[in-house]
Amino acid sequence: MFDFSSIGNFHIQLKEGSTTCTAAVQYYLGRIHTTRHLNAFIEVFEQEALQRASYLDQQWKAGSHLPLHGVVIGIKDVLSYKDHLLTASSRILEGFTAVYSATAIDRLLEAGAIIIGRLNCDEFAMGSTNENSVYGKVLNALDETRVPGGSSGGSAVAVQAGLCMASLGSDTGGSVRQPADFCGIIGMKPSYGRISRYGLIAYASSFDQIGMFSNNIEDQAALLQVMAGADEYDSTVSQKPVPVYDCQPEPGKKYRFAYFPEALDHQGNDPEISAAIRNKLEELKAGGHQVEAVSFDLLDHIVPAYYVLTTAEASSNLSRYDGIRYGYRSRENDLDLSNMYSKTRSEGFGKEVKRRIMLGSFVLSAGYYDAYFTRAQQVRQLLWSRTRAIFKNYDFIIMPTSPVTAFPAGEKINDPIAMYLADIYTVMANLVGCPAISLPLFKHSNGMPFSLQLMANRFDEVSLLKASAMLMHQP
């Protein structure tokens, strides 16, 4: 019986001859087949994955052992994989086939990974529940009446339900960390620019970052090691050297943690979540770590600034989908060009995407640009200035990942304001470009998991991974 606990352990099994890459793929194909109702996968590359596994088995026997040899990975349907369908879970990209692969995908394949399929998500990564997909909603495997989070809900459930070893998502305002929280797994968003965005369908270009889902910190480090680094195809990617992402906790190492009282005392918080994180802070203090409250009066400005800026960028990025060159086009034949554009985009985009396009177009309009977009940019700069000052005195900021646990499907779908406000703790890392990780340390009395979120200074993923491993290994 195939059993997976970590990439390192899997490679030990390959070395011992107790399993093969083919056996791993066959196991996951069986799991995917028996859990179809969860709707995590929208396409499975069955024959391709088996053929690649067979090839990798031959390579292993020949002595070629790659960093991610035989690691079975699912990818969110916003990542370009050459000669495979790519739709961003939207009707507007119906039938579109990718003509090149994302840099992150190429690097995974070069490292020996096996891409097993495309994963469901909120349309164009816009949503917090994975209910905004043309393929239908994804179910949370722990409680199928509840949402898995979004927008990378399919990616989270794929790891949660054991349908692959790890998965990729994208994180614009929490779309990796929040579903990781709802599903009880680890989700990490690296620093903006740490992983190339080339081949990632853009939602908001100055916020988007590819992120990873896994069941342990070691696998997060292994994936980041392979994907991080400069890329000639992405002008926004960092040129900083890629360090060795050693995530082993340092014995006796004491960290400096900051937390925001305004976050833990926020009226929107589930009391159990606040209490659990306060208890963890006391445990860290008792363990000799420096844990201090830092007042942060900008908390309530974070979500409005985020949605002004991201919707503005989305309205620009999504203007390219017009039904002329590729994707969906309205079936009506008697339309002039202007009406064809209008009809195609009205039929091709879902309700949430249209809402954000209209909001973005509004804040960029001549009469409101300075009142909204310029002011939001000023808030973003102020946030980074304040955050940078905090990291001069502290190693990490601790916050909840979400103010609530996974809620019933349909509960917030007709209340977009409530949905947006639920992003209050995750969007900050995207606004300031810092790395952040969601660690599944707690369980609610309702039976659902919830997480502690740890945020580090820009490009300090090494410390973030080490501290995360320390927290995960604490009794």
VENBEL-V67125 format. One record per backbone hydrogen bond with DSSP energy under -0.5 kcal/mol. CO is the residue of the C=O (numbers start at 1). NH is the residue of the N-H. If there is no record, write none. Layout:
[[CO:NH] [CO:NH]]
This chain:
[[6:5] [6:10] [7:11] [8:12] [9:13] [10:14] [11:15] [12:16] [13:17] [13:18] [13:19] [20:24] [21:25] [22:26] [23:27] [24:28] [25:29] [26:30] [27:31] [28:32] [29:33] [30:34] [31:35] [32:35] [33:36] [35:38] [36:39] [38:139] [40:120] [43:118] [44:46] [45:49] [46:50] [47:51] [48:52] [49:53] [50:54] [51:55] [52:56] [53:57] [54:58] [55:59] [56:60] [57:61] [58:62] [59:64] [60:63] [63:65] [64:66] [66:69] [68:71] [71:73] [71:114] [72:165] [72:166] [73:116] [73:117] [74:168] [75:119] [76:78] [76:79] [77:88] [78:80] [78:201] [80:102] [81:84] [84:98] [87:90] [88:124] [89:134] [90:93] [91:94] [92:328] [93:96] [96:86] [98:83] [102:106] [103:107] [104:108] [105:109] [106:110] [107:111] [108:113] [109:112] [111:68] [112:70] [114:73] [114:116] [116:45] [117:75] [118:42] [118:43] [119:77] [120:154] [120:155] [122:125] [123:126] [125:127] [128:150] [129:148] [130:138] [132:123] [133:136] [139:141] [140:143] [143:146] [145:409] [146:140] [151:122] [151:153] [152:156] [153:157] [154:158] [155:159] [156:160] [157:161] [158:163] [158:164] [159:162] [166:74] [167:213] [168:76] [169:211] [171:209] [174:178] [175:152] [176:180] [177:181] [178:182] [179:183] [180:184] [180:185] [181:184] [186:214] [187:438] [188:190] [188:212] [189:436] [191:194] [193:238] [194:229] [197:200] [198:103] [198:104] [199:80] [199:201] [204:207] [204:208] [209:171] [210:190] [211:169] [212:188] [213:167] [214:186] [216:220] [217:221] [218:222] [219:223] [220:224] [221:225] [222:226] [223:227] [224:228] [227:196] [231:234] [234:237] [241:243] [243:245] [244:246] [245:247] [249:251] [250:253] [255:257] [255:290] [256:395] [256:396] [257:292] [258:398] [259:261] [259:294] [260:263] [260:264] [261:265] [263:266] [266:269] [270:273] [270:274] [271:275] [272:276] [273:277] [274:278] [275:279] [276:280] [277:281] [278:282] [279:283] [280:284] [281:285] [282:286] [283:287] [284:289] [285:288] [289:291] [290:257] [292:259] [296:299] [298:301] [298:302] [299:302] [299:303] [301:305] [302:306] [303:307] [304:308] [305:309] [306:310] [307:311] [308:312] [309:313] [310:314] [311:315] [312:316] [313:317] [314:318] [316:319] [317:320] [318:321] [320:322] [336:340] [337:341] [338:342] [339:343] [340:344] [341:345] [342:346] [343:347] [344:348] [345:349] [348:91] [348:92] [350:354] [351:355] [352:356] [353:357] [354:358] [355:359] [356:360] [357:361] [358:362] [359:363] [360:364] [362:365] [363:373] [365:368] [365:369] [368:372] [368:373] [369:374] [370:375] [372:376] [373:377] [374:378] [375:379] [376:380] [377:381] [378:382] [379:383] [380:384] [381:385] [382:386] [383:387] [384:388] [385:389] [386:390] [387:391] [388:392] [389:392] [389:393] [390:393] [390:394] [395:457] [396:258] [397:455] [398:260] [399:453] [403:270] [407:147] [408:411] [412:415] [415:419] [416:420] [417:421] [418:422] [420:423] [421:424] [423:426] [423:427] [426:429] [426:430] [427:431] [428:432] [429:433] [429:434] [433:192] [435:456] [436:189] [437:439] [437:454] [438:187] [438:440] [439:441] [439:452] [442:450] [444:447] [448:444] [450:442] [451:401] [452:439] [453:399] [454:437] [455:397] [457:460] [460:464] [461:465] [462:466] [463:467] [464:468] [465:469] [466:470] [467:471] [468:472] [469:473] [470:474] [471:474]]
